[in-house]
Amino acid sequence: MAKSDELVKYVTERFVRYIEMPKEVRRQVRADRREGKEPWQYRWFGMLPVAIGMWTKPVREGARRLGRSLGKRAERWKQQWIK
């Protein structure tokens, strides 16, 4: 019984502290927390996206340097998204 009382007291204190905090301060705390967060790709997949990007970058740059196409799909994607 004592643990549940302590829990209720703790949650109530946290809630009251949050409500009494000015809105601007809450927004600033939330913005600071977002800045410290790493992108979801790194949280879900670790360094795998970076490794794949580093692995494929020379291939892409080499094709551009030689004047070759990256393929029909890549060209369509490039025209669609990079304008």
For each residue, the residues with C-beta under 8 A, 3 or more apart:
1: 4 5
2: 5 6
3: 6 7
4: 1 7 8
5: 1 2 8 9
6: 2 3 9 10
7: 3 4 10 11
8: 4 5 11 12
9: 5 6 12 13
10: 6 7 13 14
11: 7 8 14 15
12: 8 9 15 16
13: 9 10 16 17
14: 10 11 17 18
15: 11 12 18 19
16: 12 13 19 20
17: 13 14 20 21
18: 14 15 21 26
19: 15 16
20: 16 17
21: 17 18 25 26
22: 25 26
23: 26 27
24: 27 28
25: 21 22 28 29
26: 18 21 22 23 29 30
27: 23 24 30 31
28: 24 25 31 32
29: 25 26 32 33
30: 26 27 33 34
31: 27 28 34 35
32: 28 29 35 36
33: 29 30 36 37
34: 30 31 37
35: 31 32
36: 32 33
37: 33 34
38: 42 43
39: 42 43
40: 43 44
41: 44 45 49
42: 38 39 45 46 47 49 50
43: 38 39 40
44: 40 41
45: 41 42 48 49
46: 42
47: 42 50 51
48: 45 51 52
49: 41 42 45 52 53
50: 42 47 53 54
51: 47 48 54 55
52: 48 49 55 56
53: 49 50 56 57
54: 50 51 57
55: 51 52 58 59
56: 52 53 59 60
57: 53 54 60 61
58: 55 61 62
59: 55 56 62 63
60: 56 57 63 64 70
61: 57 58 64 65
62: 58 59 65 66
63: 59 60 66 68 69 70
64: 60 61 67 68
65: 61 62
66: 62 63
67: 64
68: 63 64
69: 63 72 74 75
70: 60 63 74 75 78
71: 74 75
72: 69 75 76
73: 76 77
74: 69 70 71 77 78
75: 69 70 71 72 78 79
76: 72 73 79 80
77: 73 74 80 81
78: 70 74 75 81 82
79: 75 76 82 83
80: 76 77
81: 77 78
82: 78 79
83: 79
